[in-house]
Amino acid sequence: RLISDDFQQAFEEVDVIMGPTAPTTAFKLGDKTDDPVAMYLADIYTINTNLAGLPGMSIPAGFAGGLPAGLQIIGNYFDEARLLNVAHRYQQVTDWHKQIPTAFQ
């Protein structure tokens, strides 16, 4: 409940919350499969959204070392339309969603 209350306080001032999806870029295929702690920590930025029951999504936001990075967008309860609109507008002014990571080429 405390996590949800913190988000509600933030949504009194902002329409959406944006930040990284993960603390690192995507892993190369097959990396970290034998490291469950690294796999768990990759989800650390999305856990609060899930615990609060808020809608959230990740969209492509660039590359680092040829590997993709994600932008997480979190919306308020029952405000999925705004969330989708923000993601759509972001993709209209960027082309990250059209690029292929060089690490996979």
Summary of the structure (lengths in Angstrom):
residues: 105
radius of gyration: 15.1
end to end distance: 44.6
largest distance: 44.6
contacts: 265
relative contact order: 0.20
helix: 41%
strand: 20%
